[in-house]
Amino acid sequence: MTPAELPIDAVLADLLSALEHAPAIVLEAPPGAGKTTRVPPALANAPWLSRGQVVVAEPRRLAARLSARRVAAERGERVGESIGYSVRFEDVSSTATRVRYVTEGVLLRRLFVDAQLREVAAVVLDEFHERQLATDLVLSLVRRLQKTTRPDLKLVVMSATLEAQAVADYLDGCPRVRSEGRLYPVTIEHLPKPDERPLEKQVASAVRRVVMDEPSGDILVFLPGGGEIARSREALAPLAEQANLLVLPLYGDLPLDDQVRALEPAERRKVVLSTNVAETSVTIEGVTTVIDGGTFRVAEHSAWTGLPRLRVAPISRASATQRAGRAGRTRAGRVLRLYTKGDYESRREHDVPEIRRADLSETWLLLHGLDLGHPDALRWLDPPEPESVGAANSLLTALGALDPSGRISETGRRMLEFPLHPRLSRLVVEGMRRGVAGLACIGAALLAERDILLEARSRSQRGPGDRAAGPSDLLERAELFLEARAGRFNAGRLRALGLDARSVQAVDRASRQLARLARANLDHATDELGLDEALGLCVLFAFPDRVARRRRRGERELVLANGSVARLSELSVVHDAQLVVAIDVEEHRSGTRSSNVVRLASAIEAEWLLEACPGALNEIDELIFNPDTQRVERHTRMSLGSVVIDEARSAAKPSPEAARILARAALAGGLSERLAAGAELAARVEFLAEAMPDLALPSLTEATQVTLLERAAEGCTTLAELAGLDLAGAYWNELDAAQRRALIEQAPERLQLPGGRSLSVHYERGKPPWIASRLQDFFGMQSTPRIARGRVPLTVHLLAPNQRAVQVTSDLESFW
């Protein structure tokens, strides 16, 4: 087809002229200007560019596929001739391909295989403003190549909403080219106040309003994810029937034909429900109205817990601008934002770069493979957080990808052969080592793609109580997948098994690609199913930090090795195992509260840990005081982080350590009443030492009391044994004869009143000594009794007949 003129065409000559004399250029162009489809072919046709490929890195598979299709169609070709694309597990290209659209991950894999990019003449980074982790890494690696061995390599950084000057400065002040585009006026409307209704109801109301106000023009609705799209589609069904609307979803995991259907013109008025894939790179013809939900689903990684999490977050103002730009391409447009103007103005200007929030383990494994694993080995546009780099290296070490010195191991190099997260590549490598490569490839594919199990069917027809118990949720899915494959993925068979057809096809494609890389035969995977222990060990090697233990037998609450708590999903088939690997953990948030749910688990045996993670196991052999048995016990425990693998308790033998522990337990309250006599003697000594410093009495401090009690506890292991000892006598023996005599005379234990009544003198630390008796017992006493050679008056508690004090005084004379 003849390509229509696009706004970007006006600046192509300037861009090519600038790039001919500079290694890099920054291109700014609004949505729909045509930069994705026009710049790469123009580069390939530039006479001064070497005959290598022009590689266009896209942030999403959808953009790579559709952009290649569009450019090939404009050239009257089929995809795979001069214009091709490569995404994970799919390559549509040939030796004739000059322009190749790829995902950034595919380009990184190419850099690992060919660090010089020998057959590449130019790299184009499209939609750079999204700041994917892979985008930043490609930028750093290409810049390093230009500075070292490939000064001829050209680089174009493109975006619609970009902090262009910062990128240009990073690229040594490279030229900037700007296309103003050709947008029609766009009216933007915000909510007058927040709408508390569910999002799908807000969407239905907004679409109804547009249909009533505007007689024509397609509508593009931005939503966070597939769940919100499905609910909104259901909410729109009555209006769609009434107004003859064609409601279509658009997200990355849709089959290519369904994606194209959402993008191309239709006979009926369209309502496209899209994730943020429609913000960039792809243009939906005929859209005149955008309804912006204002949120997106963002993947984050917690360096503290080690767990990934998906959360719905507000988009930035730059993303809101991107979305709004989709409304004014063919005529005056309209944008309905489902949030207030104040909400918009309070948002970030740009999204946080993924390098500041994502799991860096896959990136850092690649860098270690390129001998660039040190954080300072590359110059970054935005450097990663040191904590995130540390967490990535810790995980790679736990996976065996790095040796103790921090260099990449042979296992790590094998892992780099697979386009997977390091956990999944470790699963495949371990499967190859154990002779279950085919099954491991299927397991990795099942975890890499969307879940094949239709959870809605599982909940409604099976229910948690009806799911057959099994050793592993992953093994259950592998068995179902292989059963579906044996039936040639027949649609009726898939429905009977409760499997999603698209997900099963994606797993089949991915597993076959992995099997080719692993040189494994998937036809043997059925035979390997009997080796469920081998698969369980492979899972453990891939998730050594996700070991968990049930808190109580028969319950679903788990304690993970990192100390966090999670609940095993009701849909899990792992009913009874005490030790499991938490393969897939989701964080659920409700207001300020969050909880972890383990969707997929696999049972393991304690002895497996000795092989899989011996360096992470902690063995503890200690003496502790057991308040229940009131004795010192020997406690042996083997643990992996916060998960106790095995423990035992037995009665301790007498030892100095047991005596110390017993003494401290007694002082902490275990023998508080039985220690009263010793404590009172200590208080007497302390009182007299302060009242009569000339006596040079020893200070029975708390530390001295501990020492004396420990000495008395030698040979004991129970409080009952300690209570039978003369603890007061132990204190008494610390005094010499003169000090004992002074204590008896000047700090007496008892005092006789004139009427003949004998009273106990009470000594307490921090209080003056005191006596207590009935009021009439003190008749005839004109002055307060004194001790310590008359230096200290006793505090007198005068008691009523009910033994309650009616007066407390240290001056009886004034009282009378």
C-alpha positions in Angstrom: 0.0 0.0 0.0 1.1 3.6 -0.6 2.2 5.1 2.7 0.4 8.2 3.8 2.3 11.3 4.6 3.1 11.6 8.3 4.4 14.6 10.3 7.8 12.9 10.9 8.5 12.9 7.2 9.2 16.7 7.4 12.2 16.2 9.7 13.7 13.0 8.3 16.3 14.8 6.2 17.4 16.9 9.2 17.7 13.8 11.3 19.7 11.8 8.7 22.0 14.8 8.1 22.7 15.3 11.8 23.3 11.5 12.3 25.7 11.3 9.4 28.1 13.5 11.4 27.3 12.4 14.9 27.3 9.0 16.6 23.9 9.6 18.3 20.8 11.7 18.1 17.7 12.3 20.3 14.4 12.6 18.4 11.3 14.1 20.1 8.0 13.5 18.3 4.4 13.4 19.7 2.2 10.3 19.5 1.2 9.4 16.0 3.9 11.4 14.3 5.2 8.3 12.6 8.6 8.0 14.2 8.4 4.2 14.8 7.5 3.3 11.2 9.4 6.0 9.2 12.7 6.5 11.0 14.1 3.0 10.8 13.5 2.4 7.1 14.9 5.9 6.3 18.1 4.9 8.3 18.4 1.6 6.4 18.2 3.6 3.1 20.8 6.2 4.1 23.7 5.9 1.6 26.3 6.7 4.3 25.2 3.9 6.6 27.0 0.6 6.5 25.1 -2.4 5.2 24.4 -3.8 8.6 20.9 -4.1 10.1 18.9 -1.3 11.7 17.7 -2.8 15.0 14.7 -1.1 16.6 14.3 -1.9 20.3 10.7 -1.7 21.5 9.5 -2.0 25.1 6.8 -4.5 24.2 6.3 -7.5 22.0 3.0 -6.0 20.7 4.8 -2.9 19.4 7.6 -5.0 17.8 5.2 -7.3 15.9 2.7 -4.6 14.8 5.4 -2.1 13.8 7.1 -4.7 11.6 3.8 -5.6 10.0 2.9 -2.0 9.3 6.2 -1.1 7.7 6.3 -4.4 5.6 2.8 -3.7 4.4 3.7 -0.1 3.4 6.6 -1.6 1.3 4.4 -4.2 -0.2 6.2 -7.1 1.4 5.5 -9.9 3.8 7.0 -9.7 7.3 10.3 -11.5 7.4 11.7 -10.1 4.1 13.5 -6.8 4.4 11.4 -5.9 7.5 11.3 -8.5 10.3 10.9 -8.9 14.0 12.2 -11.0 16.9 10.5 -11.4 20.3 11.0 -14.0 22.9 10.4 -17.5 21.5 9.4 -16.0 18.1 11.6 -14.9 15.2 10.2 -13.7 11.9 13.2 -12.6 9.8 15.6 -13.8 7.1 19.0 -13.1 5.7 17.4 -10.3 3.6 16.1 -8.5 6.7 17.5 -4.9 7.0 15.2 -3.5 9.6 14.5 -5.8 12.6 12.0 -4.8 15.3 12.9 -6.5 18.5 12.1 -6.3 22.2 14.8 -4.9 24.3 15.3 -8.3 26.0 16.1 -9.9 22.6 18.6 -7.1 21.9 20.3 -7.7 25.2 20.6 -11.5 24.4 22.1 -10.5 21.1 24.7 -8.4 22.9 25.6 -11.3 25.0 26.1 -13.6 22.0 27.8 -10.9 19.9 29.1 -8.1 22.2 30.3 -6.1 19.2 27.0 -6.2 17.3 29.1 -6.9 14.2 26.1 -7.1 11.8 24.3 -4.0 13.2 24.8 -0.6 11.7 22.3 1.4 13.9 20.3 0.9 17.1 17.0 2.7 17.6 15.6 3.0 21.1 11.9 3.6 20.7 9.6 5.1 23.4 12.6 5.7 25.6 10.5 7.7 28.1 9.1 4.4 29.5 12.6 3.9 31.0 12.4 0.1 31.1 15.3 -1.6 32.8 16.4 -3.2 29.6 16.2 0.2 27.8 18.7 1.8 30.3 21.0 -1.2 30.0 20.9 -1.2 26.2 21.7 2.6 26.2 24.7 2.0 28.5 26.0 -0.9 26.5 25.7 0.8 23.1 27.3 4.0 24.4 30.2 1.8 25.8 30.5 0.2 22.4 30.6 3.5 20.6 33.3 4.7 23.0 35.5 1.6 22.5 35.3 -0.8 19.6 32.4 0.4 17.5 32.7 4.2 16.9 30.8 3.6 13.6 27.7 2.3 15.4 24.8 4.8 15.2 22.3 5.4 17.9 18.8 7.1 17.8 16.9 7.6 21.0 13.2 8.4 20.3 10.3 9.4 22.5 7.1 11.5 22.6 7.5 12.7 26.2 11.2 12.7 27.1 13.6 14.6 29.3 15.5 15.1 26.0 18.3 17.4 27.3 19.3 15.0 30.1 19.6 12.1 27.5 21.5 14.4 25.1 23.9 15.4 27.8 24.5 11.8 28.7 25.3 11.1 25.0 28.0 13.8 25.1 25.8 16.6 24.0 24.5 14.9 20.9 22.1 16.7 18.5 18.4 16.9 19.1 15.7 16.9 16.5 12.1 17.7 17.2 8.9 17.0 15.2 6.0 19.1 16.2 3.5 16.7 14.8 0.1 17.5 13.4 -2.4 17.1 16.3 -5.9 18.5 16.2 -7.1 20.4 19.3 -7.9 18.1 22.2 -10.4 19.0 25.0 -9.4 17.5 28.4 -12.1 17.0 31.0 -11.4 16.0 34.7 -13.8 14.8 37.3 -15.2 17.5 39.5 -14.7 15.2 42.5 -13.4 11.7 43.1 -15.7 8.9 42.0 -15.7 6.0 44.6 -17.6 3.5 42.3 -15.8 0.5 40.9 -13.7 1.3 37.9 -15.8 -0.7 35.5 -18.9 1.3 36.5 -17.0 4.5 35.9 -15.9 3.3 32.5 -19.5 2.3 31.5 -20.8 5.7 32.6 -18.1 7.6 30.7 -18.6 5.6 27.5 -22.4 6.1 27.7 -21.7 9.8 28.0 -19.5 9.9 25.0 -21.9 7.9 22.9 -24.7 10.3 23.8 -22.6 13.4 23.1 -20.7 12.3 20.0 -22.4 10.5 17.0 -19.2 9.0 15.7 -15.5 8.3 16.4 -13.9 5.3 18.1 -13.2 5.3 21.8 -10.0 4.2 23.5 -10.2 3.3 27.2 -7.0 2.9 29.3 -7.2 0.4 32.1 -4.5 -1.2 34.4 -4.7 -4.8 33.3 -6.6 -7.8 32.0 -8.9 -8.2 35.0 -10.1 -4.6 34.7 -10.6 -5.0 30.9 -12.7 -8.2 31.4 -14.9 -6.5 34.0 -15.3 -3.3 32.0 -16.2 -5.4 28.9 -18.9 -7.1 30.9 -20.2 -3.8 32.3 -20.4 -2.3 28.7 -22.3 -5.3 27.2 -25.8 -3.7 27.6 -24.7 -0.4 26.1 -22.8 -2.2 23.3 -25.9 -4.0 22.3 -28.0 -0.9 22.5 -25.6 1.4 20.6 -24.2 -1.3 18.2 -20.7 -0.9 19.6 -17.8 -3.3 19.0 -16.0 -3.7 22.3 -12.5 -5.1 21.8 -9.6 -5.8 24.3 -6.0 -4.9 23.7 -3.1 -6.2 25.7 0.2 -7.8 25.2 -0.8 -11.5 25.6 -3.6 -11.4 23.0 -3.0 -13.4 19.8 -1.6 -11.2 17.1 -4.8 -11.4 15.0 -6.9 -10.1 17.9 -4.4 -7.3 18.4 -4.6 -6.3 14.8 -8.4 -6.4 15.0 -8.4 -3.9 17.8 -6.0 -1.6 15.9 -7.6 -1.6 12.4 -10.7 0.2 11.3 -14.0 -1.6 11.7 -17.5 -1.4 10.2 -19.0 -0.6 13.6 -18.0 2.1 16.1 -15.2 0.6 18.3 -14.5 0.8 22.0 -11.0 -0.5 22.6 -10.2 -1.4 26.2 -6.4 -1.3 26.5 -3.6 -1.5 28.9 -0.9 1.1 28.6 0.4 -0.8 25.5 -1.7 1.7 23.5 0.2 4.7 24.9 3.1 4.2 22.6 4.4 2.7 19.4 1.0 1.5 18.0 -1.7 3.8 16.6 -5.4 2.9 16.7 -7.0 4.3 13.6 -10.2 6.3 14.1 -9.9 7.1 17.8 -11.3 10.5 18.6 -12.0 10.0 22.3 -9.8 8.7 25.1 -11.1 7.7 28.5 -8.2 7.6 30.9 -8.5 5.5 34.0 -5.4 7.2 35.3 -3.7 4.0 36.6 -1.4 1.2 35.4 -0.1 -2.0 36.8 3.5 -1.7 37.7 5.9 -4.5 38.6 8.2 -3.9 41.5 10.7 -5.9 43.5 11.2 -5.6 47.2 14.9 -5.9 48.0 13.9 -6.3 51.7 11.6 -9.3 51.2 13.0 -10.6 48.0 9.5 -11.0 46.6 8.1 -9.5 43.4 4.9 -7.6 43.5 2.4 -6.1 41.1 0.5 -3.0 42.2 -1.9 -0.6 40.5 -0.3 2.9 40.6 -1.2 6.3 39.3 0.3 7.2 35.9 2.7 10.1 35.6 1.7 13.4 33.9 3.9 12.4 31.0 1.9 9.2 30.5 -1.3 11.2 30.8 0.0 13.4 28.0 0.8 10.4 25.9 -2.7 9.0 26.4 -4.3 12.3 25.6 -2.3 12.5 22.3 -4.2 9.5 21.0 -7.4 11.5 20.7 -6.4 14.2 18.3 -4.9 12.5 15.3 -7.7 12.7 12.7 -9.9 15.5 14.0 -10.6 17.5 17.2 -10.5 15.1 20.1 -11.8 14.7 23.6 -10.2 13.2 26.7 -12.2 12.2 29.8 -9.9 11.6 32.8 -11.5 9.6 35.5 -9.6 11.6 38.2 -9.7 15.2 39.3 -7.5 18.1 38.1 -5.9 18.3 41.6 -5.1 14.6 41.4 -3.4 15.2 38.0 -1.4 18.1 39.2 -0.1 16.2 42.2 1.4 13.4 40.1 5.0 12.8 39.1 6.2 14.5 36.0 7.7 11.3 34.7 7.5 7.6 35.7 10.2 6.3 38.0 12.8 4.5 35.9 12.4 0.7 36.2 16.1 0.4 37.2 15.2 2.1 40.5 12.4 -0.4 41.4 12.8 -3.7 39.6 14.5 -7.0 40.2 18.0 -6.6 38.8 19.1 -10.3 38.9 18.5 -11.0 35.2 20.4 -7.8 34.2 23.2 -8.5 36.5 23.6 -12.1 35.4 24.0 -10.7 31.8 26.5 -8.1 33.0 28.5 -10.8 34.9 28.5 -12.8 31.6 30.0 -9.7 29.9 32.5 -9.2 32.7 30.8 -6.0 33.6 29.3 -7.1 36.9 30.8 -4.3 39.0 28.3 -1.4 39.5 30.9 1.1 38.2 31.7 -0.9 35.1 29.1 1.0 33.1 28.1 4.6 33.1 24.3 4.7 33.7 21.8 7.4 32.9 20.3 6.7 36.3 22.5 4.4 38.4 20.7 1.5 40.2 20.3 1.5 44.0 23.2 -0.3 45.7 20.7 -2.3 47.8 19.0 -3.6 44.6 22.4 -4.6 43.1 23.3 -6.3 46.4 20.0 -8.2 46.4 20.5 -9.3 42.8 24.0 -10.6 43.5 22.8 -12.4 46.6 20.1 -14.2 44.6 22.6 -15.1 41.8 25.0 -16.5 44.5 22.2 -18.5 46.0 21.3 -19.9 42.5 24.9 -20.9 42.0 25.3 -18.5 39.1 28.2 -16.7 40.9 31.1 -18.4 42.7 32.2 -17.3 46.3 34.5 -14.7 44.7 31.5 -13.1 43.0 32.5 -14.1 39.4 30.2 -15.9 37.1 30.3 -19.7 37.5 30.0 -22.4 34.8 26.4 -22.9 36.0 25.8 -19.1 35.5 27.1 -19.3 31.9 24.8 -22.2 31.2 21.9 -20.2 32.6 22.7 -17.4 30.2 21.9 -19.7 27.2 18.2 -19.4 28.0 16.0 -16.2 27.6 14.5 -16.5 31.0 14.7 -15.0 34.5 17.7 -16.6 36.3 15.4 -18.6 38.5 13.8 -20.3 35.5 17.0 -20.8 33.7 18.4 -22.4 36.8 15.4 -24.8 36.8 16.2 -25.8 33.2 20.0 -26.2 33.9 19.3 -28.4 36.9 16.8 -30.4 34.9 19.5 -31.0 32.3 21.9 -32.2 35.1 19.3 -34.6 36.5 18.1 -36.1 33.2 14.7 -34.4 33.3 15.4 -31.6 30.8 12.2 -32.0 28.9 10.0 -31.8 32.0 12.1 -28.8 33.3 11.6 -27.0 30.0 7.9 -27.4 30.3 8.0 -26.3 34.0 10.0 -23.2 33.1 7.6 -22.4 30.2 4.6 -22.8 32.5 6.1 -20.3 34.9 7.3 -17.9 32.2 3.9 -17.6 30.5 0.4 -16.9 31.8 -1.2 -19.6 34.0 -2.8 -22.2 31.8 -5.4 -23.2 34.5 -8.7 -21.4 34.3 -9.1 -20.3 37.9 -12.7 -19.4 37.5 -13.5 -23.0 36.5 -11.4 -24.3 39.4 -13.3 -22.2 41.9 -16.8 -22.8 40.6 -16.6 -26.5 39.8 -13.8 -28.0 41.8 -13.6 -25.8 44.9 -10.6 -25.9 47.3 -11.9 -29.0 49.1 -12.3 -31.0 45.8 -8.8 -30.5 44.4 -6.9 -33.7 44.6 -3.8 -33.5 46.8 -0.5 -33.6 45.1 3.2 -32.8 45.7 3.4 -29.8 43.4 1.1 -27.2 41.7 3.7 -27.0 39.0 3.7 -30.8 38.4 -0.1 -30.7 38.3 0.0 -28.1 35.5 2.7 -30.1 33.7 0.5 -33.2 33.7 -2.5 -31.2 32.5 -0.4 -29.6 29.7 1.0 -33.0 28.6 -2.5 -34.4 28.6 -3.7 -31.5 26.4 -0.7 -32.0 24.1 -1.4 -35.7 23.7 -4.9 -34.6 22.5 -3.3 -32.2 20.0 -4.7 -29.3 22.0 -8.3 -30.1 20.9 -10.6 -27.2 22.0 -13.1 -29.6 23.6 -10.3 -31.4 25.5 -8.9 -28.1 26.7 -12.3 -27.1 28.1 -12.7 -30.5 29.8 -9.3 -30.0 31.4 -10.1 -26.5 32.5 -7.2 -25.0 30.5 -6.9 -21.6 28.7 -6.3 -22.3 25.0 -4.1 -19.2 24.4 -1.9 -19.8 27.4 -1.5 -23.5 26.5 -0.3 -22.5 23.0 2.1 -20.0 24.4 3.5 -22.6 26.8 3.9 -25.1 23.9 5.8 -22.6 21.8 8.0 -21.5 24.7 8.8 -25.1 25.9 9.8 -26.2 22.4 12.1 -23.2 22.0 13.7 -24.0 25.4 14.0 -27.7 24.5 15.9 -26.7 21.3 18.3 -24.6 23.4 18.6 -27.4 26.0 19.0 -30.1 23.3 16.1 -31.9 25.0 13.4 -34.1 23.6 10.0 -33.1 24.8 8.6 -36.5 23.7 10.4 -37.9 26.7 8.8 -35.6 29.1 5.9 -38.0 29.8 8.4 -40.7 30.9 10.0 -38.1 33.1 6.8 -37.4 35.0 7.5 -40.4 37.2 10.5 -38.5 38.5 8.5 -35.9 40.5 11.2 -35.9 43.1 13.7 -34.7 40.4 11.4 -31.9 39.4 10.9 -31.0 43.0 14.7 -30.7 43.5 14.9 -28.6 40.3 12.3 -26.2 41.7 14.2 -26.0 45.0 17.5 -25.1 43.2 15.5 -22.4 41.3 13.9 -21.0 44.5 16.3 -21.7 47.4 15.2 -18.5 49.2 11.5 -19.3 49.0 11.5 -22.3 51.3 8.6 -22.1 53.7 7.1 -24.1 56.5 3.5 -24.5 57.7 3.0 -22.9 61.0 0.7 -25.7 62.2 -0.1 -29.0 60.6 -3.3 -28.8 58.5 -3.3 -25.0 58.2 -2.4 -22.9 55.2 -0.4 -20.2 56.9 3.3 -20.4 56.0 6.5 -18.8 57.3 9.0 -18.0 54.6 12.8 -18.2 55.0 13.0 -14.4 54.7 10.8 -14.0 57.8 7.6 -12.9 56.0 4.3 -14.7 56.4 2.1 -15.9 53.6 -1.0 -18.0 53.1 -1.2 -20.9 50.7 -3.9 -20.4 48.1 -7.1 -22.4 48.6 -6.5 -23.7 45.0 -3.2 -25.2 45.8 -3.0 -29.0 45.6 -0.2 -29.1 48.2 -2.4 -30.0 51.1 -0.2 -31.7 53.7 3.5 -31.1 53.1 5.1 -29.3 56.1 8.0 -28.0 54.0 7.3 -26.3 50.6 8.9 -24.0 48.1 6.7 -20.9 47.5 7.1 -20.7 43.7 4.7 -17.9 42.9 3.9 -15.3 45.7 1.5 -12.4 45.2 1.2 -9.4 47.5 -2.4 -8.4 48.1 -3.2 -4.9 49.4 -6.3 -3.7 51.2 -5.9 -0.1 52.3 -2.7 0.1 54.4 -2.7 -3.6 55.0 -0.9 -6.1 52.8 -0.7 -9.9 52.7 1.2 -12.5 50.7 -0.6 -15.4 49.0 1.3 -18.4 47.6 -0.4 -19.3 44.4 2.0 -22.1 43.4 3.9 -24.3 45.8 5.9 -27.5 45.6 6.6 -29.9 48.4 10.2 -30.7 49.4 12.0 -33.0 51.8 14.3 -31.6 54.6 17.2 -33.7 53.4 17.0 -32.1 49.9 18.2 -28.8 51.5 21.6 -30.4 52.4 22.2 -30.7 48.7 20.5 -27.6 47.3 21.5 -25.0 49.8 24.1 -26.2 52.3 25.7 -22.8 52.8 22.4 -21.3 53.8 21.6 -23.8 56.6 22.2 -22.7 60.1 22.9 -25.3 62.9 22.3 -24.1 66.4 23.2 -26.1 69.6 22.4 -24.0 72.7 21.2 -24.1 76.2 17.9 -22.3 77.0 15.6 -21.9 80.0 12.2 -23.5 79.3 9.6 -21.6 81.4 7.1 -24.4 81.0 9.3 -27.1 82.4 11.1 -24.7 84.8 14.5 -26.1 83.7 17.5 -25.5 81.5 17.3 -27.6 78.3 19.6 -28.3 75.4 18.1 -27.0 72.2 19.4 -28.2 68.8 18.0 -26.7 65.7 18.7 -26.6 62.0 17.1 -23.7 60.1 17.1 -21.9 56.8 16.6 -18.3 57.6 13.4 -18.1 59.6 12.3 -21.6 58.6 13.0 -24.3 61.2 13.9 -27.5 59.4 14.5 -29.8 62.4 14.8 -29.2 66.2 15.0 -31.2 69.4 15.1 -30.5 73.1 16.5 -32.5 76.0 17.4 -32.0 79.7 20.7 -30.2 80.0 23.5 -31.6 82.1 25.0 -29.5 84.9 27.6 -27.0 83.7 28.7 -23.4 84.4 26.7 -22.3 81.4 23.6 -24.0 82.7 24.2 -22.3 86.1 24.4 -18.9 84.4 21.2 -19.4 82.5 19.3 -20.7 85.5 20.5 -17.8 87.7 19.3 -15.3 85.1 15.9 -17.0 84.8 15.6 -16.9 88.6 16.3 -13.2 88.8 13.9 -12.5 85.9 11.0 -13.8 88.0 11.2 -17.5 88.0 12.1 -17.5 91.7 11.0 -14.1 92.8 9.3 -15.2 96.0 12.0 -17.8 96.9 14.8 -15.2 96.4 13.1 -12.7 98.7 15.4 -13.5 101.6 18.5 -13.0 99.6 17.1 -9.8 98.1 16.3 -8.4 101.5 19.8 -9.1 102.8 21.2 -7.3 99.8 18.9 -4.3 100.5 20.1 -4.3 104.2 23.7 -4.2 103.1 23.0 -1.5 100.5 21.2 0.6 103.1 23.9 0.3 105.8 26.7 1.0 103.3 25.0 4.3 102.4 24.1 5.2 106.0 27.5 4.3 107.4 30.1 4.6 104.7 32.8 4.3 107.3 32.1 0.6 107.7 33.3 0.0 104.1 30.6 -2.6 103.5 30.8 -4.3 100.1 28.1 -3.1 97.6 25.9 -6.0 96.6 25.1 -4.6 93.2 22.8 -6.5 90.8 25.9 -7.8 89.0 27.2 -9.1 92.3 23.9 -10.7 93.1 24.0 -12.4 89.7 27.5 -13.7 90.4 26.5 -15.0 93.8 23.4 -16.6 92.4 25.4 -18.3 89.6 27.8 -19.6 92.1 25.0 -21.0 94.2 23.4 -22.5 91.1 26.4 -24.6 90.1 25.3 -28.2 89.8 21.6 -27.2 89.3 19.6 -27.3 86.2 16.0 -26.7 87.5 14.4 -23.9 89.6 13.3 -26.5 92.1 16.9 -27.4 92.8 17.9 -23.8 93.1 15.0 -23.0 95.4 16.2 -25.6 97.9 19.5 -23.8 98.4 20.2 -21.2 101.2 20.5 -18.2 98.9 20.5 -15.7 101.8 23.4 -17.7 103.3 25.3 -17.2 100.0 25.0 -13.5 100.4 25.9 -13.6 104.1 29.1 -15.5 103.4 30.4 -12.5 101.3 30.8 -10.5 104.6 33.6 -10.7 107.1 33.0 -11.0 110.8 33.1 -7.3 111.6 30.7 -6.5 108.7 28.3 -9.2 109.9 28.3 -7.8 113.4 27.7 -4.3 112.2 24.8 -5.5 110.1 23.2 -7.3 113.0 23.6 -4.3 115.3 23.0 -1.3 113.1 20.6 -2.8 110.5 18.7 -5.3 112.7 16.2 -7.7 111.3 13.8 -7.1 114.2 13.0 -4.3 116.6 11.3 -4.6 120.0 8.7 -1.9 121.1 8.5 -0.7 124.7 5.3 -2.7 125.1 7.2 -5.9 124.4 6.0 -6.4 120.8 8.7 -7.5 118.3 8.5 -6.1 114.8 10.2 -7.0 111.5 12.3 -4.2 110.0 11.7 -4.2 106.3 14.5 -3.3 103.9 13.8 -2.6 100.2 16.1 -1.2 97.6 15.5 2.5 97.0 13.2 3.0 100.1 14.0 3.9 103.7 13.6 1.0 106.1 10.2 0.7 107.8 8.2 -1.1 110.4 4.4 -1.6 110.8 2.0 -2.3 113.7 -1.2 -1.3 115.3 -1.5 2.3 116.5 -1.9 1.3 120.2 1.4 -0.7 120.0 3.2 2.7 119.8 1.6 4.3 122.8 4.3 5.5 125.2 6.8 6.0 122.4 7.6 9.7 122.3 10.1 9.6 119.4 10.7 7.6 116.2 12.9 4.5 116.6 16.3 4.9 114.9 19.0 2.6 113.5 22.5 2.9 112.1 23.8 4.4 115.3 20.7 6.7 115.4 21.4 8.2 112.1 18.4 7.0 110.3 14.8 7.1 111.6 12.5 4.2 110.7 9.4 4.9 108.7 6.4 3.9 110.9 3.2 2.5 109.4 0.4 3.0 112.0 -2.2 0.4 111.3 -6.0 0.4 112.0 -7.7 -2.8 113.3 -8.2 -3.8 109.7 -4.4 -3.8 109.2 -4.6 -0.8 106.8 -2.2 2.1 107.4 -4.0 5.2 108.8 -0.7 7.1 109.0 2.8 6.8 107.7 5.4 8.9 109.5 9.1 9.1 110.3 8.4 11.7 113.1 6.3 10.2 115.9 6.9 13.2 118.1 5.1 15.5 115.7 2.4 13.0 115.1 1.5 12.7 118.8 
